[in-house]
Amino acid sequence: MKRLEDIRLYGILDMGYVRPADIVSVATQMVQGGVDILQLRAKQFIPDDVRWFAQQIHPVTSAAGVPFVINDFPEVTADIAAEGVHIGQDDIDVERARAVAGYRTLVGKSTHSVAQAMTAAAEDVDYLGFGPLYPTQTKPTYTPIGINEIRIVHEMIQKPIFCIGGINLENLPALLKAGARRVVIVSAILQAPDIEAYCCKVKNLLEASQK
């Protein structure tokens, strides 16, 4: 299984973009394209549905050595022995999420400012999401925070930080120049004509930036 410190490309299989019948195919394309960690986000579904989706996806990620993360449902994380759970600012706290999901489970948290990132880091999360950097149809009600604080948050926090929000191949070079080291991409991947090829291109840019 890939180590968190080695992960650069975070993919989210968002059920707002993917039909239930396509989840295995999409997950397979994402991991074959080089996604290092994969999250299932199914906010509009009940826990039993999320559990069923997760049971279909987890064998795909496990075979590829890619950690699998469940958004919002630590009980599902525990039930299928997924590698991680991700929570938002308005969800249960980090300690409770870890207790429910399992103490060996990765816990990530979304943050929308440097102040929130500092607070989350003090809560002993394993990694942070930081954004949205750009306007995004995935979370249209969120105000973009821009890219000026990317370098600041990386200087202040040593935990892995995944920049998120409206990121795509076109703006990724500017993000990397601004100090981003890890990114989350959602709609640009899921709406790509060739998901695997798109992920490959993103991964190549990320790897080149580390040299």
Backbone hydrogen bonds in HBPLUS format (Angstrom, degrees):
<---DONOR---> <-ACCEPTOR-->    atom                        ^
c    i                          cat <-CA-CA->   ^        H-A-AA   ^      H-
h    n   atom  resd res      DA  || num        DHA   H-A  angle D-A-AA Bond
n    s   type  num  typ     dist DA aas  dist angle  dist       angle   num
A0002-LYS N   A0065-GLY O   2.90 MM  63  5.88 158.9  1.94 153.7 152.1     1
A0006-ASP N   A0003-ARG O   2.98 MM   3  5.42 148.6  2.08 111.5 121.0     2
A0007-ILE N   A0004-LEU O   3.13 MM   3  5.28 163.2  2.16 109.3 114.6     3
A0183-VAL N   A0008-ARG O   3.01 MM 175  6.41 158.0  2.06 175.9 176.7     4
A0036-ASP N   A0009-LEU O   2.85 MM  27  5.36 148.3  1.95 144.6 155.2     5
A0010-TYR N   A0183-VAL O   2.90 MM 173  6.05 170.2  1.91 166.4 166.1     6
A0185-ILE N   A0010-TYR O   3.18 MM 175  6.63 152.1  2.26 167.4 174.6     7
A0011-GLY N   A0037-ILE O   2.95 MM  26  6.21 167.5  1.96 170.3 166.2     8
A0039-GLN N   A0011-GLY O   2.87 MM  28  6.30 157.8  1.92 150.9 158.0     9
A0013-LEU N   A0039-GLN O   2.70 MM  26  5.98 162.8  1.72 175.1 177.9    10
A0041-ARG N   A0013-LEU O   3.07 MM  28  6.08 172.3  2.08 135.6 137.5    11
A0017-TYR N   A0014-ASP O   2.92 MM   3  5.75 168.9  1.93 125.7 129.4    12
A0018-VAL N   A0014-ASP O   3.27 MM   4  6.42 135.7  2.48 137.7 149.1    13
A0015-MET N   A0041-ARG O   2.88 MM  26  6.24 167.3  1.90 170.1 173.4    14
A0022-ASP N   A0019-ARG O   2.83 MM   3  5.34 154.9  1.89 119.1 127.4    15
A0023-ILE N   A0020-PRO O   3.44 MM   3  5.54 172.5  2.45 108.7 110.9    16
A0026-VAL N   A0022-ASP O   2.92 MM   4  6.07 169.0  1.93 165.5 168.7    17
A0027-ALA N   A0023-ILE O   2.91 MM   4  5.95 165.6  1.93 147.4 152.2    18
A0028-THR N   A0024-VAL O   2.95 MM   4  6.04 157.0  2.00 146.0 152.4    19
A0029-GLN N   A0025-SER O   3.03 MM   4  6.28 160.2  2.07 148.6 153.5    20
A0030-MET N   A0026-VAL O   2.95 MM   4  6.19 156.3  2.01 151.9 158.7    21
A0031-VAL N   A0027-ALA O   3.04 MM   4  6.30 168.0  2.06 155.2 156.9    22
A0032-GLN N   A0028-THR O   2.95 MM   4  6.03 156.4  2.01 148.8 156.2    23
A0033-GLY N   A0029-GLN O   2.95 MM   4  6.00 135.6  2.15 136.8 147.9    24
A0033-GLY N   A0030-MET O   3.20 MM   3  5.11 127.3  2.50  91.0 104.7    25
A0035-VAL N   A0030-MET O   3.12 MM   5  5.68 167.0  2.14 149.1 146.4    26
A0034-GLY N   A0031-VAL O   3.22 MM   3  5.21 152.0  2.30  97.0 105.3    27
A0038-LEU N   A0067-PRO O   3.02 MM  29  6.42 169.4  2.03 168.4 171.1    28
A0069-VAL N   A0038-LEU O   2.85 MM  31  6.10 161.2  1.89 150.8 153.9    29
A0040-LEU N   A0069-VAL O   2.85 MM  29  6.30 155.3  1.91 163.6 168.1    30
A0071-ASN N   A0040-LEU O   3.00 MM  31  6.02 159.4  2.05 167.8 162.7    31
A0045-PHE N   A0042-ALA O   3.17 MM   3  5.67 164.7  2.20 121.0 122.7    32
A0049-ASP N   A0046-ILE O   3.00 MM   3  5.46 123.5  2.33 112.3 125.9    33
A0050-VAL N   A0046-ILE O   3.06 MM   4  6.39 161.5  2.10 155.5 161.4    34
A0051-ARG N   A0047-PRO O   2.85 MM   4  6.04 157.5  1.90 152.5 158.4    35
A0052-TRP N   A0048-ASP O   3.08 MM   4  6.31 154.0  2.15 139.9 146.4    36
A0053-PHE N   A0049-ASP O   2.89 MM   4  6.23 163.5  1.92 156.7 160.7    37
A0054-ALA N   A0050-VAL O   2.88 MM   4  6.04 165.4  1.90 151.1 155.6    38
A0055-GLN N   A0051-ARG O   2.93 MM   4  6.14 149.8  2.02 145.9 153.8    39
A0056-GLN N   A0052-TRP O   3.25 MM   4  6.54 137.9  2.44 141.6 151.5    40
A0056-GLN N   A0053-PHE O   3.04 MM   3  5.30 133.1  2.26 101.8 114.6    41
A0057-ILE N   A0053-PHE O   3.09 MM   4  6.39 150.2  2.18 150.1 158.9    42
A0058-HIS N   A0054-ALA O   2.89 MM   4  5.82 168.0  1.90 157.9 160.0    43
A0060-VAL N   A0057-ILE O   2.91 MM   3  5.42 128.2  2.18 114.9 128.7    44
A0061-THR N   A0057-ILE O   3.22 MM   4  6.62 157.8  2.28 154.4 160.8    45
A0062-SER N   A0058-HIS O   2.85 MM   4  5.94 165.8  1.87 158.6 163.2    46
A0063-ALA N   A0059-PRO O   3.11 MM   4  6.07 159.5  2.15 138.5 143.3    47
A0064-ALA N   A0061-THR O   3.10 MM   3  5.18 130.9  2.35  97.7 111.0    48
A0066-VAL N   A0061-THR O   2.91 MM   5  4.91 164.0  1.93 149.8 146.4    49
A0065-GLY N   A0062-SER O   3.09 MM   3  5.05 157.2  2.15 102.0 109.1    50
A0083-GLU N   A0068-PHE O   2.94 MM  15  5.26 117.4  2.34 135.9 153.4    51
A0084-GLY N   A0068-PHE O   2.99 MM  16  6.14 132.2  2.23 152.8 146.9    52
A0070-ILE N   A0084-GLY O   2.97 MM  14  6.31 154.7  2.04 133.2 134.8    53
A0086-HIS N   A0070-ILE O   2.90 MM  16  6.13 154.1  1.97 144.9 146.1    54
A0072-ASP N   A0086-HIS O   2.87 MM  14  5.99 174.8  1.88 168.7 168.7    55
A0076-VAL N   A0073-PHE O   3.04 MM   3  5.38 129.2  2.30 106.4 118.9    56
A0077-THR N   A0073-PHE O   3.14 MM   4  6.52 157.4  2.19 150.4 157.2    57
A0078-ALA N   A0074-PRO O   3.00 MM   4  6.28 154.3  2.06 145.3 150.9    58
A0079-ASP N   A0075-GLU O   2.97 MM   4  6.15 156.7  2.03 140.3 147.1    59
A0080-ILE N   A0076-VAL O   3.08 MM   4  6.29 158.9  2.13 158.6 160.3    60
A0082-ALA N   A0077-THR O   3.00 MM   5  4.94 148.4  2.10 141.0 146.9    61
A0081-ALA N   A0078-ALA O   3.31 MM   3  5.01 153.2  2.39  95.9 103.8    62
A0106-LEU N   A0083-GLU O   2.89 MM  23  6.14 170.0  1.90 151.9 148.5    63
A0085-VAL N   A0106-LEU O   2.87 MM  21  6.26 150.2  1.96 154.1 160.6    64
A0108-GLY N   A0085-VAL O   3.00 MM  23  6.43 161.3  2.04 153.1 159.2    65
A0087-ILE N   A0108-GLY O   2.94 MM  21  6.31 162.2  1.97 149.0 151.4    66
A0110-SER N   A0087-ILE O   2.99 MM  23  6.50 151.0  2.07 152.8 162.2    67
A0091-ASP N   A0088-GLY O   3.28 MM   3  5.26 167.6  2.30 105.9 109.1    68
A0097-ALA N   A0093-ASP O   2.95 MM   4  6.19 162.8  1.98 156.0 161.6    69
A0098-ARG N   A0094-VAL O   2.94 MM   4  6.15 160.0  1.98 154.5 159.2    70
A0099-ALA N   A0095-GLU O   3.00 MM   4  6.19 152.1  2.08 142.7 150.8    71
A0100-VAL N   A0096-ARG O   2.98 MM   4  6.21 157.2  2.03 153.9 158.6    72
A0101-ALA N   A0097-ALA O   2.89 MM   4  5.94 167.5  1.91 150.5 154.8    73
A0102-GLY N   A0098-ARG O   2.83 MM   4  5.46 148.4  1.93 137.6 145.7    74
A0105-THR N   A0102-GLY O   3.00 MM   3  5.38 161.2  2.04 118.1 121.7    75
A0126-ASP N   A0107-VAL O   2.82 MM  19  5.42 161.8  1.85 158.3 163.5    76
A0109-LYS N   A0127-TYR O   3.30 MM  18  6.82 146.4  2.42 141.7 149.6    77
A0129-GLY N   A0109-LYS O   2.90 MM  20  6.00 162.2  1.93 144.4 143.7    78
A0111-THR N   A0129-GLY O   2.78 MM  18  5.73 138.9  1.94 135.7 147.9    79
A0131-GLY N   A0111-THR O   3.08 MM  20  6.52 160.4  2.12 156.2 161.5    80
A0117-ALA N   A0113-SER O   3.00 MM   4  6.21 154.4  2.06 145.3 152.9    81
A0118-MET N   A0114-VAL O   2.89 MM   4  6.17 154.6  1.96 152.4 158.6    82
A0119-THR N   A0115-ALA O   3.06 MM   4  6.33 157.5  2.11 147.1 153.0    83
A0120-ALA N   A0116-GLN O   2.91 MM   4  6.12 164.5  1.93 151.9 156.0    84
A0121-ALA N   A0117-ALA O   2.93 MM   4  6.09 157.9  1.98 147.9 153.9    85
A0122-ALA N   A0118-MET O   3.15 MM   4  6.37 148.0  2.25 141.3 149.0    86
A0123-GLU N   A0120-ALA O   2.92 MM   3  4.97 139.8  2.09  98.4 111.0    87
A0124-ASP N   A0121-ALA O   3.23 MM   3  5.49 159.9  2.27 108.0 111.4    88
A0128-LEU N   A0160-PRO O   2.98 MM  32  6.41 159.9  2.02 158.4 165.0    89
A0162-PHE N   A0128-LEU O   2.78 MM  34  6.07 169.6  1.79 160.3 163.8    90
A0130-PHE N   A0162-PHE O   2.88 MM  32  5.97 156.5  1.93 147.2 146.7    91
A0164-ILE N   A0130-PHE O   3.06 MM  34  5.90 151.9  2.14 143.1 140.7    92
A0145-ILE N   A0132-PRO O   2.80 MM  13  6.15 159.6  1.84 158.3 164.9    93
A0133-LEU N   A0164-ILE O   2.93 MM  31  6.25 148.2  2.03 139.2 148.2    94
A0146-GLY N   A0133-LEU O   3.11 MM  13  4.54 137.3  2.30 120.0 124.8    95
A0134-TYR N   A0165-GLY O   3.01 MM  31  5.39 149.1  2.11 125.4 133.2    96
A0142-TYR N   A0139-LYS O   3.20 MM   3  5.81 167.4  2.21 120.8 124.7    97
A0150-ILE N   A0147-ILE O   3.32 MM   3  5.56 167.6  2.33 110.4 113.9    98
A0153-VAL N   A0149-GLU O   2.96 MM   4  6.12 169.4  1.97 157.8 159.0    99
A0154-HIS N   A0150-ILE O   3.19 MM   4  6.39 153.0  2.26 147.3 154.5   100
A0155-GLU N   A0151-ARG O   3.03 MM   4  6.22 142.8  2.17 143.1 153.0   101
A0155-GLU N   A0152-ILE O   3.11 MM   3  5.15 123.8  2.44  95.7 110.1   102
A0156-MET N   A0152-ILE O   3.06 MM   4  6.31 143.3  2.20 148.2 158.2   103
A0157-ILE N   A0153-VAL O   3.06 MM   4  5.99 141.0  2.22 140.9 149.2   104
A0163-CYS N   A0182-ARG O   2.96 MM  19  6.21 160.0  2.00 143.8 138.0   105
A0184-VAL N   A0163-CYS O   2.73 MM  21  6.01 148.5  1.83 168.7 166.7   106
A0172-LEU N   A0168-ASN O   3.00 MM   4  5.87 130.8  2.25 150.4 163.5   107
A0175-LEU N   A0171-ASN O   3.22 MM   4  6.55 152.6  2.30 150.1 158.2   108
A0175-LEU N   A0172-LEU O   3.05 MM   3  5.05 117.1  2.47  98.1 113.9   109
A0176-LEU N   A0172-LEU O   2.97 MM   4  6.24 162.2  2.00 162.3 166.5   110
A0177-LYS N   A0173-PRO O   3.00 MM   4  6.19 153.0  2.08 143.7 151.3   111
A0178-ALA N   A0174-ALA O   2.98 MM   4  6.15 137.4  2.16 136.5 148.0   112
A0178-ALA N   A0175-LEU O   3.06 MM   3  4.94 122.7  2.40  90.8 105.9   113
A0180-ALA N   A0175-LEU O   3.01 MM   5  5.54 165.9  2.03 146.0 141.4   114
A0179-GLY N   A0176-LEU O   3.14 MM   3  5.18 155.5  2.20  99.6 107.1   115
A0189-ILE N   A0186-VAL O   3.17 MM   3  5.64 128.6  2.44 109.8 121.5   116
A0190-LEU N   A0186-VAL O   3.00 MM   4  6.21 175.2  2.01 160.2 161.1   117
A0191-GLN N   A0187-SER O   2.84 MM   4  5.68 146.4  1.95 149.0 154.3   118
A0192-ALA N   A0189-ILE O   3.12 MM   3  5.23 161.0  2.16 106.7 112.5   119
A0198-TYR N   A0194-ASP O   3.00 MM   4  6.20 159.2  2.04 155.3 161.7   120
A0199-CYS N   A0195-ILE O   3.00 MM   4  6.22 165.3  2.02 154.7 158.1   121
A0200-CYS N   A0196-GLU O   3.02 MM   4  6.26 154.7  2.09 146.4 153.7   122
A0201-LYS N   A0197-ALA O   3.08 MM   4  6.36 154.5  2.14 148.6 154.1   123
A0202-VAL N   A0198-TYR O   3.07 MM   4  6.39 160.9  2.11 153.0 158.0   124
A0203-LYS N   A0199-CYS O   2.86 MM   4  6.05 167.3  1.88 154.9 158.7   125
A0204-ASN N   A0200-CYS O   2.95 MM   4  6.13 153.8  2.02 146.2 153.0   126
A0205-LEU N   A0201-LYS O   3.17 MM   4  6.43 155.2  2.23 144.5 150.2   127
A0206-LEU N   A0202-VAL O   2.99 MM   4  6.31 160.1  2.03 154.8 160.5   128
A0207-GLU N   A0203-LYS O   2.91 MM   4  6.09 162.7  1.94 152.8 157.3   129
A0208-ALA N   A0204-ASN O   2.95 MM   4  6.03 155.6  2.01 144.1 151.0   130
A0209-SER N   A0205-LEU O   3.09 MM   4  6.25 144.0  2.22 141.7 150.5   131
A0210-GLN N   A0207-GLU O   3.18 MM   3  5.37 148.3  2.29 102.2 111.3   132
A0211-LYS N   A0208-ALA O   3.31 MM   3  5.54 163.8  2.34 106.9 111.7   133
